[in-house]
């Protein structure tokens, strides 16, 4: 299969999706008192997300009346930093990210014996609409010099963007 490559970027979409993703991630019911920040992690612990490549236009169709329909992606990473050194603590980090990933993809998750499921994606403005969110497997990075370690969850938001050129 041939890899699909972006044909452009969606600068306004980047701004809109960054805010929407931050708000959505912070609605996750398994956060308790924690907060997910944009590209801000503590030295030894914390949870953040970071845009992987910006907002990308993957395909575009234009009608004879100059109505434009774009299919776009907003790939990002959720990073969970912990100073955990024991296996069960590391498994807790991956379980947290896996559960967050399931929830953001509208799959049911069990949190302390109660089932939760995201019912809808956030509304976007300026002709954009989230159509799907997908995730990959969680993985750990090489431990940092201070002993902390980052665990990564790759996520991608697929969305559409429609507008008129005139």
PAMIRO-797078 format. One record per residue: residue in three letters; y, z, x of N, C-alpha, C, CB in turn. Coordinates in nm, 2 decimals. Glycine has a CB too. Layout:
% PAMIRO-797078
> Ala, Y, Z, X, Y, Z, X, Y, Z, X, Y, Z, X .
...
END
This chain:
% PAMIRO-797078
> Unk, -0.12, 0.00, 0.08, 0.00, 0.00, 0.00, 0.12, 0.00, 0.09, 0.00, 0.12, -0.09 .
> Unk, 0.22, -0.07, 0.04, 0.35, -0.08, 0.11, 0.44, 0.04, 0.08, 0.42, -0.21, 0.08 .
> Unk, 0.50, 0.09, 0.18, 0.59, 0.21, 0.15, 0.72, 0.16, 0.09, 0.62, 0.28, 0.29 .
> Unk, 0.77, 0.22, -0.01, 0.89, 0.19, -0.08, 1.01, 0.25, 0.00, 0.89, 0.23, -0.23 .
> Unk, 1.10, 0.17, 0.04, 1.22, 0.23, 0.12, 1.34, 0.22, 0.03, 1.24, 0.14, 0.25 .
> Unk, 1.43, 0.32, 0.06, 1.56, 0.32, -0.02, 1.64, 0.20, 0.01, 1.63, 0.45, 0.01 .
> Unk, 1.72, 0.16, -0.09, 1.81, 0.04, -0.08, 1.95, 0.09, -0.07, 1.79, -0.05, -0.20 .
> Unk, 1.98, 0.22, -0.08, 2.11, 0.27, -0.08, 2.11, 0.42, -0.10, 2.20, 0.20, -0.17 .
> Unk, 2.23, 0.48, -0.11, 2.25, 0.62, -0.13, 2.34, 0.64, -0.26, 2.31, 0.69, -0.01 .
> Unk, 2.32, 0.75, -0.32, 2.40, 0.79, -0.44, 2.48, 0.92, -0.40, 2.30, 0.81, -0.56 .
> Unk, 2.60, 0.90, -0.35, 2.68, 1.01, -0.30, 2.72, 1.11, -0.41, 2.81, 0.96, -0.23 .
> Unk, 2.76, 1.06, -0.52, 2.79, 1.15, -0.64, 2.66, 1.22, -0.69, 2.85, 1.07, -0.75 .
> Unk, 2.55, 1.15, -0.69, 2.43, 1.20, -0.73, 2.39, 1.32, -0.64, 2.32, 1.10, -0.73 .
> Unk, 2.41, 1.31, -0.51, 2.38, 1.41, -0.41, 2.45, 1.54, -0.45, 2.42, 1.37, -0.27 .
> Unk, 2.58, 1.53, -0.48, 2.65, 1.65, -0.53, 2.60, 1.71, -0.66, 2.80, 1.62, -0.54 .
> Unk, 2.57, 1.63, -0.75, 2.52, 1.67, -0.88, 2.38, 1.73, -0.87, 2.52, 1.56, -0.98 .
> Unk, 2.30, 1.67, -0.80, 2.16, 1.71, -0.78, 2.15, 1.84, -0.70, 2.07, 1.61, -0.72 .
> Unk, 2.23, 1.86, -0.60, 2.24, 1.98, -0.52, 2.27, 2.10, -0.61, 2.34, 1.97, -0.41 .
> Unk, 2.37, 2.09, -0.69, 2.41, 2.20, -0.78, 2.30, 2.22, -0.89, 2.54, 2.17, -0.85 .
> Unk, 2.24, 2.12, -0.94, 2.14, 2.13, -1.05, 2.01, 2.19, -0.99, 2.11, 1.99, -1.11 .
> Unk, 1.97, 2.15, -0.87, 1.85, 2.20, -0.81, 1.87, 2.35, -0.78, 1.81, 2.12, -0.68 .
> Unk, 1.98, 2.39, -0.72, 2.01, 2.53, -0.69, 2.00, 2.61, -0.82, 2.15, 2.54, -0.62 .
> Unk, 2.06, 2.57, -0.92, 2.06, 2.64, -1.05, 1.92, 2.65, -1.10, 2.15, 2.58, -1.15 .
> Unk, 1.84, 2.54, -1.10, 1.71, 2.54, -1.15, 1.62, 2.63, -1.07, 1.65, 2.40, -1.14 .
> Unk, 1.62, 2.62, -0.93, 1.54, 2.71, -0.85, 1.56, 2.86, -0.88, 1.56, 2.68, -0.70 .
> Unk, 1.69, 2.89, -0.90, 1.72, 3.03, -0.92, 1.69, 3.08, -1.06, 1.87, 3.05, -0.90 .
> Unk, 1.64, 2.99, -1.15, 1.58, 3.03, -1.28, 1.43, 3.07, -1.27, 1.61, 2.92, -1.38 .
> Unk, 1.37, 3.04, -1.16, 1.23, 3.07, -1.15, 1.20, 3.22, -1.18, 1.18, 3.03, -1.00 .
> Unk, 1.11, 3.24, -1.27, 1.09, 3.38, -1.31, 1.02, 3.47, -1.21, 1.00, 3.38, -1.44 .
> Unk, 0.96, 3.41, -1.11, 0.90, 3.49, -1.00, 0.99, 3.53, -0.89, 0.78, 3.41, -0.95 .
> Unk, 1.12, 3.51, -0.90, 1.21, 3.55, -0.80, 1.24, 3.70, -0.79, 1.34, 3.47, -0.81 .
> Unk, 1.24, 3.76, -0.91, 1.27, 3.90, -0.92, 1.42, 3.92, -0.87, 1.18, 3.99, -0.84 .
> Unk, 1.44, 4.00, -0.77, 1.58, 4.02, -0.72, 1.62, 3.92, -0.61, 1.59, 4.16, -0.67 .
> Unk, 1.54, 3.83, -0.57, 1.57, 3.74, -0.47, 1.66, 3.62, -0.52, 1.45, 3.68, -0.40 .
> Unk, 1.72, 3.56, -0.43, 1.81, 3.44, -0.47, 1.77, 3.33, -0.37, 1.96, 3.48, -0.46 .
> Unk, 1.78, 3.21, -0.41, 1.75, 3.09, -0.33, 1.89, 3.03, -0.30, 1.66, 2.99, -0.40 .
> Unk, 1.92, 3.01, -0.17, 2.05, 2.96, -0.13, 2.04, 2.82, -0.08, 2.11, 3.05, -0.02 .
> Unk, 2.15, 2.75, -0.07, 2.15, 2.61, -0.02, 2.18, 2.62, 0.13, 2.26, 2.52, -0.09 .
> Unk, 2.08, 2.59, 0.21, 2.08, 2.58, 0.36, 2.14, 2.71, 0.42, 2.17, 2.46, 0.40 .
> Unk, 2.10, 2.82, 0.37, 2.14, 2.95, 0.43, 2.02, 3.05, 0.42, 2.26, 3.01, 0.35 .
> Unk, 1.97, 3.08, 0.55, 1.86, 3.17, 0.56, 1.90, 3.29, 0.65, 1.74, 3.09, 0.62 .
> Unk, 1.84, 3.40, 0.62, 1.86, 3.51, 0.71, 1.78, 3.49, 0.84, 1.82, 3.65, 0.65 .
> Unk, 1.81, 3.57, 0.94, 1.74, 3.55, 1.07, 1.60, 3.58, 1.06, 1.81, 3.63, 1.18 .
> Unk, 1.56, 3.68, 0.98, 1.42, 3.72, 0.97, 1.35, 3.69, 0.84, 1.41, 3.86, 1.00 .
> Unk, 1.43, 3.67, 0.73, 1.38, 3.65, 0.60, 1.48, 3.58, 0.51, 1.33, 3.78, 0.54 .
> Unk, 1.43, 3.53, 0.40, 1.51, 3.46, 0.30, 1.44, 3.34, 0.24, 1.65, 3.43, 0.36 .
> Unk, 1.51, 3.28, 0.14, 1.46, 3.16, 0.08, 1.58, 3.07, 0.06, 1.39, 3.19, -0.06 .
> Unk, 1.56, 2.94, 0.10, 1.67, 2.85, 0.09, 1.61, 2.71, 0.05, 1.75, 2.84, 0.22 .
> Unk, 1.70, 2.62, 0.02, 1.65, 2.48, 0.01, 1.75, 2.39, 0.08, 1.64, 2.44, -0.14 .
> Unk, 1.70, 2.28, 0.12, 1.78, 2.19, 0.20, 1.75, 2.04, 0.16, 1.75, 2.21, 0.36 .
> Unk, 1.85, 1.96, 0.15, 1.83, 1.82, 0.11, 1.76, 1.76, 0.23, 1.96, 1.75, 0.08 .
> Unk, 1.65, 1.68, 0.20, 1.57, 1.62, 0.31, 1.64, 1.49, 0.36, 1.43, 1.59, 0.26 .
> Unk, 1.69, 1.41, 0.26, 1.75, 1.28, 0.30, 1.86, 1.24, 0.22, 1.64, 1.17, 0.29 .
> Unk, 1.92, 1.33, 0.14, 2.03, 1.30, 0.05, 1.97, 1.24, -0.08, 2.12, 1.19, 0.11 .
> Unk, 2.06, 1.18, -0.16, 2.02, 1.12, -0.29, 2.00, 0.97, -0.26, 2.13, 1.15, -0.40 .
> Unk, 1.89, 0.92, -0.29, 1.85, 0.78, -0.25, 1.83, 0.69, -0.37, 1.73, 0.78, -0.16 .
> Unk, 1.89, 0.57, -0.36, 1.86, 0.47, -0.46, 1.74, 0.39, -0.42, 1.99, 0.37, -0.48 .
> Unk, 1.64, 0.39, -0.50, 1.51, 0.33, -0.46, 1.50, 0.19, -0.52, 1.39, 0.41, -0.51 .
> Unk, 1.56, 0.16, -0.64, 1.57, 0.03, -0.69, 1.69, 0.02, -0.79, 1.44, 0.00, -0.77 .
> Unk, 1.73, -0.11, -0.81, 1.85, -0.13, -0.89, 1.83, -0.26, -0.97, 1.98, -0.13, -0.81 .
> Unk, 1.87, -0.25, -1.10, 1.87, -0.37, -1.18, 2.01, -0.38, -1.24, 1.76, -0.37, -1.30 .
> Unk, 2.06, -0.50, -1.25, 2.20, -0.53, -1.30, 2.19, -0.64, -1.41, 2.30, -0.57, -1.19 .
> Unk, 2.24, -0.61, -1.52, 2.24, -0.71, -1.63, 2.35, -0.81, -1.61, 2.25, -0.64, -1.77 .
> Unk, 2.35, -0.91, -1.70, 2.46, -1.01, -1.69, 2.59, -0.95, -1.74, 2.42, -1.13, -1.77 .
> Unk, 2.59, -0.84, -1.81, 2.71, -0.77, -1.85, 2.75, -0.66, -1.75, 2.69, -0.71, -1.99 .
> Unk, 2.69, -0.66, -1.64, 2.72, -0.57, -1.53, 2.68, -0.42, -1.57, 2.87, -0.57, -1.49 .
> Unk, 2.58, -0.41, -1.65, 2.52, -0.27, -1.67, 2.42, -0.25, -1.56, 2.46, -0.26, -1.81 .
> Unk, 2.43, -0.14, -1.49, 2.35, -0.11, -1.37, 2.25, 0.00, -1.41, 2.43, -0.07, -1.25 .
> Unk, 2.12, -0.02, -1.38, 2.02, 0.08, -1.39, 1.96, 0.11, -1.26, 1.91, 0.04, -1.50 .
> Unk, 1.97, 0.23, -1.21, 1.91, 0.27, -1.08, 1.80, 0.37, -1.09, 2.02, 0.32, -0.98 .
> Unk, 1.70, 0.35, -1.01, 1.59, 0.45, -1.00, 1.61, 0.52, -0.87, 1.44, 0.39, -1.01 .
> Unk, 1.63, 0.66, -0.87, 1.67, 0.73, -0.75, 1.58, 0.85, -0.72, 1.81, 0.78, -0.77 .
> Unk, 1.59, 0.90, -0.60, 1.51, 1.02, -0.56, 1.61, 1.11, -0.49, 1.40, 0.98, -0.47 .
> Unk, 1.58, 1.24, -0.50, 1.65, 1.35, -0.43, 1.54, 1.44, -0.37, 1.74, 1.43, -0.52 .
> Unk, 1.49, 1.40, -0.24, 1.39, 1.48, -0.18, 1.46, 1.61, -0.12, 1.32, 1.40, -0.07 .
> Unk, 1.39, 1.72, -0.13, 1.44, 1.84, -0.06, 1.33, 1.93, -0.02, 1.54, 1.92, -0.16 .
> Unk, 1.36, 2.03, 0.06, 1.26, 2.13, 0.11, 1.30, 2.27, 0.06, 1.25, 2.12, 0.26 .
> Unk, 1.20, 2.34, 0.02, 1.22, 2.48, -0.01, 1.17, 2.56, 0.11, 1.16, 2.53, -0.15 .
> Unk, 1.25, 2.64, 0.17, 1.20, 2.71, 0.30, 1.20, 2.86, 0.27, 1.30, 2.68, 0.41 .
> Unk, 1.08, 2.92, 0.29, 1.06, 3.06, 0.28, 1.04, 3.12, 0.42, 0.94, 3.09, 0.18 .
> Unk, 1.14, 3.20, 0.46, 1.13, 3.26, 0.59, 1.08, 3.41, 0.58, 1.27, 3.26, 0.67 .
> Unk, 0.98, 3.44, 0.66, 0.93, 3.58, 0.66, 0.89, 3.62, 0.80, 0.81, 3.58, 0.57 .
> Unk, 0.90, 3.75, 0.82, 0.86, 3.81, 0.95, 0.71, 3.86, 0.94, 0.95, 3.93, 0.98 .
> Unk, 0.64, 3.81, 0.84, 0.50, 3.85, 0.82, 0.42, 3.81, 0.94, 0.45, 3.79, 0.69 .
> Unk, 0.33, 3.90, 0.98, 0.24, 3.87, 1.09, 0.10, 3.87, 1.05, 0.27, 3.96, 1.21 .
> Unk, 0.07, 3.93, 0.93, -0.07, 3.95, 0.89, -0.10, 3.83, 0.79, -0.09, 4.08, 0.81 .
> Unk, -0.23, 3.80, 0.79, -0.28, 3.69, 0.71, -0.24, 3.70, 0.56, -0.43, 3.67, 0.73 .
> Unk, -0.26, 3.82, 0.51, -0.24, 3.84, 0.36, -0.09, 3.82, 0.33, -0.29, 3.97, 0.31 .
> Unk, 0.00, 3.86, 0.42, 0.14, 3.84, 0.40, 0.18, 3.69, 0.41, 0.22, 3.92, 0.51 .
> Unk, 0.12, 3.62, 0.50, 0.14, 3.47, 0.51, 0.09, 3.40, 0.38, 0.07, 3.42, 0.63 .
> Unk, -0.03, 3.45, 0.33, -0.08, 3.39, 0.21, 0.01, 3.42, 0.09, -0.22, 3.45, 0.18 .
> Unk, 0.08, 3.54, 0.09, 0.17, 3.57, -0.01, 0.29, 3.47, -0.01, 0.23, 3.71, 0.00 .
> Unk, 0.33, 3.43, 0.11, 0.44, 3.33, 0.12, 0.40, 3.20, 0.06, 0.49, 3.32, 0.27 .
> Unk, 0.28, 3.15, 0.10, 0.23, 3.02, 0.05, 0.21, 3.03, -0.10, 0.11, 2.98, 0.12 .
> Unk, 0.15, 3.14, -0.15, 0.13, 3.15, -0.29, 0.26, 3.15, -0.37, 0.05, 3.28, -0.32 .
> Unk, 0.36, 3.21, -0.32, 0.50, 3.21, -0.38, 0.55, 3.07, -0.39, 0.60, 3.30, -0.31 .
> Unk, 0.54, 2.99, -0.28, 0.59, 2.86, -0.28, 0.51, 2.77, -0.37, 0.59, 2.80, -0.14 .
> Unk, 0.37, 2.79, -0.37, 0.29, 2.71, -0.46, 0.32, 2.73, -0.60, 0.14, 2.74, -0.43 .
> Unk, 0.34, 2.86, -0.64, 0.37, 2.89, -0.78, 0.51, 2.83, -0.82, 0.37, 3.04, -0.79 .
> Unk, 0.61, 2.85, -0.73, 0.74, 2.79, -0.76, 0.73, 2.64, -0.77, 0.84, 2.82, -0.64 .
> Unk, 0.65, 2.57, -0.69, 0.62, 2.43, -0.70, 0.56, 2.39, -0.83, 0.54, 2.38, -0.58 .
> Unk, 0.46, 2.46, -0.87, 0.40, 2.43, -1.00, 0.50, 2.44, -1.11, 0.28, 2.53, -1.03 .
> Unk, 0.58, 2.55, -1.11, 0.67, 2.58, -1.22, 0.78, 2.47, -1.23, 0.74, 2.72, -1.20 .
> Unk, 0.84, 2.43, -1.11, 0.94, 2.33, -1.11, 0.89, 2.19, -1.15, 1.01, 2.32, -0.97 .
> Unk, 0.75, 2.17, -1.14, 0.69, 2.05, -1.19, 0.64, 2.06, -1.33, 0.58, 2.01, -1.09 .
> Unk, 0.68, 2.16, -1.40, 0.64, 2.18, -1.54, 0.50, 2.22, -1.56, 0.68, 2.06, -1.62 .
> Unk, 0.43, 2.27, -1.46, 0.29, 2.32, -1.47, 0.30, 2.47, -1.51, 0.21, 2.30, -1.34 .
> Unk, 0.20, 2.52, -1.58, 0.20, 2.66, -1.61, 0.17, 2.75, -1.49, 0.09, 2.69, -1.72 .
> Unk, 0.24, 2.86, -1.48, 0.22, 2.96, -1.37, 0.20, 3.09, -1.42, 0.33, 2.96, -1.27 .
> Unk, 0.11, 3.17, -1.36, 0.09, 3.31, -1.40, 0.16, 3.40, -1.30, -0.07, 3.34, -1.39 .
> Unk, 0.25, 3.48, -1.36, 0.33, 3.58, -1.28, 0.31, 3.71, -1.34, 0.48, 3.54, -1.28 .
> Unk, 0.24, 3.80, -1.27, 0.20, 3.93, -1.32, 0.13, 3.93, -1.45, 0.32, 4.02, -1.32 .
> Unk, 0.04, 3.84, -1.47, -0.04, 3.84, -1.60, 0.03, 3.77, -1.71, -0.07, 3.97, -1.64 .
> Unk, 0.15, 3.71, -1.69, 0.22, 3.64, -1.80, 0.24, 3.50, -1.76, 0.36, 3.71, -1.83 .
> Unk, 0.21, 3.40, -1.85, 0.22, 3.26, -1.82, 0.37, 3.21, -1.85, 0.12, 3.18, -1.91 .
> Unk, 0.42, 3.14, -1.75, 0.55, 3.08, -1.76, 0.54, 2.93, -1.74, 0.65, 3.14, -1.66 .
> Unk, 0.62, 2.85, -1.81, 0.62, 2.71, -1.79, 0.77, 2.66, -1.82, 0.52, 2.64, -1.89 .
> Unk, 0.82, 2.58, -1.72, 0.95, 2.52, -1.74, 0.94, 2.42, -1.85, 1.00, 2.45, -1.61 .
> Unk, 1.03, 2.43, -1.95, 1.03, 2.34, -2.07, 1.11, 2.21, -2.05, 1.07, 2.42, -2.19 .
> Unk, 1.22, 2.22, -1.98, 1.30, 2.10, -1.96, 1.38, 2.10, -1.83, 1.40, 2.09, -2.08 .
> Unk, 1.41, 1.98, -1.78, 1.49, 1.97, -1.66, 1.64, 1.99, -1.70, 1.46, 1.84, -1.59 .
> Unk, 1.72, 2.03, -1.60, 1.86, 2.04, -1.63, 1.92, 1.91, -1.67, 1.93, 2.10, -1.52 .
> Unk, 2.02, 1.91, -1.76, 2.10, 1.79, -1.79, 2.20, 1.76, -1.67, 2.18, 1.81, -1.92 .
> Unk, 2.21, 1.64, -1.64, 2.30, 1.59, -1.54, 2.41, 1.51, -1.61, 2.23, 1.50, -1.43 .
> Unk, 2.52, 1.49, -1.54, 2.63, 1.42, -1.60, 2.64, 1.28, -1.53, 2.77, 1.49, -1.58 .
> Unk, 2.74, 1.20, -1.57, 2.77, 1.07, -1.51, 2.65, 0.97, -1.52, 2.81, 1.09, -1.36 .
> Unk, 2.58, 0.97, -1.63, 2.48, 0.87, -1.65, 2.35, 0.90, -1.58, 2.53, 0.74, -1.61 .
> Unk, 2.33, 1.02, -1.52, 2.21, 1.05, -1.45, 2.12, 1.14, -1.53, 2.24, 1.12, -1.31 .
> Unk, 1.98, 1.12, -1.51, 1.89, 1.20, -1.59, 1.76, 1.22, -1.50, 1.85, 1.13, -1.72 .
> Unk, 1.72, 1.34, -1.49, 1.59, 1.37, -1.42, 1.48, 1.33, -1.50, 1.58, 1.53, -1.39 .
> Unk, 1.39, 1.25, -1.44, 1.27, 1.20, -1.51, 1.14, 1.27, -1.47, 1.25, 1.06, -1.49 .
> Unk, 1.14, 1.32, -1.35, 1.02, 1.38, -1.30, 1.05, 1.46, -1.17, 0.91, 1.28, -1.27 .
> Unk, 0.97, 1.57, -1.15, 0.98, 1.64, -1.02, 0.84, 1.65, -0.97, 1.05, 1.78, -1.03 .
> Unk, 0.82, 1.62, -0.84, 0.69, 1.62, -0.78, 0.70, 1.71, -0.65, 0.63, 1.48, -0.74 .
> Unk, 0.58, 1.75, -0.60, 0.58, 1.84, -0.48, 0.46, 1.80, -0.40, 0.57, 1.99, -0.52 .
> Unk, 0.47, 1.84, -0.27, 0.36, 1.82, -0.18, 0.30, 1.96, -0.14, 0.40, 1.74, -0.05 .
> Unk, 0.21, 1.96, -0.05, 0.15, 2.09, -0.01, 0.24, 2.17, 0.08, 0.02, 2.06, 0.07 .
> Unk, 0.23, 2.30, 0.06, 0.31, 2.40, 0.14, 0.25, 2.40, 0.28, 0.31, 2.54, 0.08 .
> Unk, 0.33, 2.42, 0.38, 0.28, 2.43, 0.52, 0.38, 2.52, 0.60, 0.28, 2.29, 0.59 .
> Unk, 0.32, 2.58, 0.71, 0.40, 2.67, 0.79, 0.44, 2.60, 0.92, 0.31, 2.79, 0.83 .
> Unk, 0.55, 2.64, 0.97, 0.60, 2.59, 1.10, 0.56, 2.68, 1.21, 0.76, 2.57, 1.09 .
> Unk, 0.59, 2.64, 1.33, 0.57, 2.72, 1.45, 0.66, 2.85, 1.44, 0.59, 2.64, 1.58 .
> Unk, 0.61, 2.97, 1.46, 0.69, 3.09, 1.46, 0.81, 3.08, 1.54, 0.61, 3.21, 1.49 .
> Unk, 0.92, 3.13, 1.50, 1.05, 3.14, 1.57, 1.04, 3.24, 1.68, 1.17, 3.17, 1.48 .
> Unk, 1.13, 3.24, 1.78, 1.13, 3.33, 1.89, 1.13, 3.47, 1.85, 1.25, 3.30, 1.98 .
> Unk, 1.20, 3.50, 1.74, 1.21, 3.64, 1.69, 1.09, 3.69, 1.61, 1.33, 3.66, 1.61 .
> Unk, 0.98, 3.60, 1.60, 0.86, 3.64, 1.53, 0.86, 3.59, 1.39, 0.84, 3.78, 1.54 .
> Unk, 0.97, 3.55, 1.33, 0.97, 3.51, 1.19, 0.91, 3.37, 1.19, 1.12, 3.50, 1.13 .
> Unk, 0.87, 3.33, 1.07, 0.81, 3.20, 1.05, 0.86, 3.14, 0.92, 0.65, 3.21, 1.05 .
> Unk, 0.88, 3.01, 0.92, 0.92, 2.94, 0.80, 0.80, 2.87, 0.73, 1.03, 2.83, 0.84 .
> Unk, 0.80, 2.88, 0.60, 0.70, 2.81, 0.52, 0.77, 2.71, 0.44, 0.61, 2.91, 0.43 .
> Unk, 0.72, 2.59, 0.43, 0.80, 2.48, 0.37, 0.72, 2.42, 0.25, 0.82, 2.36, 0.48 .
> Unk, 0.80, 2.39, 0.14, 0.75, 2.32, 0.03, 0.83, 2.20, 0.01, 0.75, 2.42, -0.10 .
> Unk, 0.78, 2.08, 0.03, 0.85, 1.95, 0.01, 0.85, 1.92, -0.14, 0.79, 1.84, 0.09 .
> Unk, 0.96, 1.89, -0.19, 0.98, 1.86, -0.34, 1.06, 1.73, -0.35, 1.04, 1.97, -0.42 .
> Unk, 1.04, 1.65, -0.45, 1.12, 1.53, -0.48, 1.15, 1.52, -0.63, 1.05, 1.40, -0.43 .
> Unk, 1.28, 1.50, -0.65, 1.33, 1.48, -0.79, 1.35, 1.33, -0.81, 1.47, 1.56, -0.81 .
> Unk, 1.28, 1.28, -0.91, 1.31, 1.14, -0.95, 1.41, 1.14, -1.06, 1.17, 1.07, -0.98 .
> Unk, 1.51, 1.06, -1.05, 1.60, 1.05, -1.16, 1.66, 0.91, -1.18, 1.72, 1.15, -1.14 .
> Unk, 1.72, 0.88, -1.29, 1.78, 0.75, -1.32, 1.93, 0.77, -1.32, 1.73, 0.69, -1.45 .
> Unk, 1.99, 0.66, -1.29, 2.14, 0.65, -1.30, 2.18, 0.52, -1.36, 2.20, 0.66, -1.15 .
> Unk, 2.25, 0.53, -1.47, 2.30, 0.42, -1.55, 2.45, 0.42, -1.56, 2.23, 0.41, -1.69 .
> Unk, 2.51, 0.30, -1.54, 2.65, 0.29, -1.55, 2.69, 0.14, -1.56, 2.73, 0.35, -1.42 .
> Unk, 2.82, 0.12, -1.61, 2.87, -0.01, -1.62, 2.97, -0.04, -1.50, 2.94, -0.03, -1.75 .
> Unk, 2.96, -0.16, -1.45, 3.04, -0.19, -1.33, 3.19, -0.21, -1.37, 2.99, -0.32, -1.26 .
> Unk, 3.22, -0.25, -1.49, 3.36, -0.28, -1.52, 3.44, -0.16, -1.55, 3.36, -0.37, -1.64 .
END
